[in-house]
Amino acid sequence: MNTNLNTEQSIYIQIARKIEDDILRDILAEGEAIPSTNQLAALYKINPATAAKGVNILVDEGILFKKRGIGMFVTEGGKRQIIVKRKEGFYEKYVVSLVREARQLNIDTEELVEMIKRVQHSGQ
């Protein structure tokens, strides 16, 4: 788990995002326990309540579940849920604005697709 936090986003949101990233990279598998809020707090040098707030976001979304007295675990299907959520966010944040800008510049669909392919093939 990457331990770098920034000031651009709330810490608890960054904690939730880092847990999601670890699930997407199969560092945390479905059915596996995540680090405790105390472990997360020590790792990131933050208040345990802040770590818990980040974890609770993922519980509320159904990505994590609690086993009473044992800890938090990744739900079956949690990875797929993250992918769906992030694809929706990607569409809203990047694709919509990309297409709007392309329209303003009179870039048609074929030219836009060619630009995307050029980036993919260049390895950028």
Backbone torsions as a table, in degrees:
resi	resn	phi	psi	omega
1	MET	NA	127.0	177.6
2	ASN	-68.1	129.6	-174.7
3	THR	-101.1	10.6	179.3
4	ASN	-85.2	125.8	175.1
5	LEU	-113.6	154.2	178.8
6	ASN	-122.2	175.4	-178.6
7	THR	-98.9	2.7	-177.0
8	GLU	-79.7	-16.8	-174.7
9	GLN	-143.5	151.6	178.5
10	SER	-55.9	141.6	-176.3
11	ILE	-60.4	-42.8	-178.0
12	TYR	-63.7	-33.4	176.4
13	ILE	-68.8	-38.7	176.8
14	GLN	-63.8	-38.8	178.2
15	ILE	-62.4	-46.9	178.0
16	ALA	-59.4	-43.5	-178.8
17	ARG	-64.2	-40.4	-179.5
18	LYS	-66.9	-37.1	175.9
19	ILE	-65.0	-44.1	176.4
20	GLU	-58.3	-44.8	179.1
21	ASP	-57.9	-42.4	179.5
22	ASP	-66.6	-33.4	176.2
23	ILE	-68.8	-43.8	179.5
24	LEU	-63.1	-34.6	-179.4
25	ARG	-88.5	7.4	179.5
26	ASP	62.2	22.8	171.3
27	ILE	-74.0	-36.4	172.5
28	LEU	-114.0	117.4	-177.6
29	ALA	-90.7	158.4	175.5
30	GLU	-61.1	134.4	-176.9
31	GLY	88.8	-8.4	-177.5
32	GLU	-91.4	148.4	176.9
33	ALA	-73.1	143.2	172.7
34	ILE	-94.0	165.7	175.0
35	PRO	-59.2	148.5	179.1
36	SER	-67.9	163.6	178.1
37	THR	-62.3	-33.5	176.3
38	ASN	-67.2	-39.3	176.7
39	GLN	-65.3	-43.1	177.9
40	LEU	-62.9	-41.6	179.2
41	ALA	-61.5	-43.0	178.8
42	ALA	-67.2	-41.9	-178.8
43	LEU	-61.9	-44.0	-176.5
44	TYR	-97.0	-2.4	-179.1
45	LYS	57.3	53.2	-179.9
46	ILE	-130.0	171.7	177.0
47	ASN	-70.8	136.9	177.5
48	PRO	-56.1	-31.0	178.6
49	ALA	-65.8	-35.0	177.4
50	THR	-68.0	-43.5	176.9
51	ALA	-61.1	-42.7	179.9
52	ALA	-63.2	-36.8	179.2
53	LYS	-63.0	-40.1	176.8
54	GLY	-65.3	-43.3	178.6
55	VAL	-64.0	-41.4	-178.0
56	ASN	-65.4	-28.4	173.6
57	ILE	-58.0	-45.2	-177.6
58	LEU	-72.8	-29.6	174.1
59	VAL	-66.0	-46.9	-179.9
60	ASP	-60.7	-31.6	179.7
61	GLU	-84.2	-6.6	179.5
62	GLY	82.1	14.7	179.8
63	ILE	-86.2	-31.6	176.6
64	LEU	-121.4	154.5	172.9
65	PHE	-137.8	155.8	-176.2
66	LYS	-101.5	132.5	168.2
67	LYS	-103.5	111.4	-173.9
68	ARG	-52.8	125.9	177.6
69	GLY	80.0	-4.3	-178.2
70	ILE	-114.4	-46.7	179.9
71	GLY	145.7	-167.3	-179.8
72	MET	-101.5	142.3	-176.7
73	PHE	-132.4	154.0	176.3
74	VAL	-77.6	129.4	-179.9
75	THR	-73.5	153.0	171.0
76	GLU	-64.3	130.6	-176.7
77	GLY	86.8	0.3	-179.5
78	GLY	-63.1	-40.4	179.6
79	LYS	-62.8	-45.5	179.3
80	ARG	-60.9	-40.0	179.6
81	GLN	-62.2	-41.7	178.0
82	ILE	-63.9	-43.8	180.0
83	ILE	-60.0	-46.4	179.5
84	VAL	-60.3	-47.2	-179.2
85	LYS	-61.1	-44.9	-177.4
86	ARG	-70.7	-34.7	176.1
87	LYS	-63.1	-41.8	177.2
88	GLU	-61.4	-44.1	178.2
89	GLY	-64.6	-39.7	178.2
90	PHE	-61.8	-44.4	178.9
91	TYR	-59.4	-50.7	-177.4
92	GLU	-65.8	-43.2	-173.8
93	LYS	-78.9	-39.9	-172.2
94	TYR	-109.6	-50.3	-172.7
95	VAL	-66.4	-47.9	-178.5
96	VAL	-59.7	-46.9	-179.6
97	SER	-68.1	-34.6	177.3
98	LEU	-62.4	-46.8	-179.1
99	VAL	-66.6	-39.8	177.2
100	ARG	-60.1	-46.7	179.6
101	GLU	-64.7	-40.4	178.2
102	ALA	-60.2	-42.3	178.0
103	ARG	-59.9	-44.1	-179.4
104	GLN	-63.0	-29.5	-179.3
105	LEU	-95.0	7.0	-178.6
106	ASN	57.8	37.6	174.9
107	ILE	-91.7	118.9	-179.0
108	ASP	-81.4	172.3	-175.4
109	THR	-57.7	-45.3	-177.8
110	GLU	-62.1	-43.2	179.8
111	GLU	-66.2	-39.6	178.1
112	LEU	-63.1	-43.8	178.0
113	VAL	-62.5	-41.8	177.7
114	GLU	-61.9	-39.9	177.4
115	MET	-61.9	-43.7	179.3
116	ILE	-63.7	-43.7	178.6
117	LYS	-62.2	-39.1	180.0
118	ARG	-62.3	-40.6	177.2
119	VAL	-65.2	-44.2	-179.5
120	GLN	-61.2	-41.3	-177.8
121	HIS	-76.0	-24.3	-179.4
122	SER	-81.1	-14.3	179.1
123	GLY	80.7	11.7	-179.8
124	GLN	-69.7	NA	NA
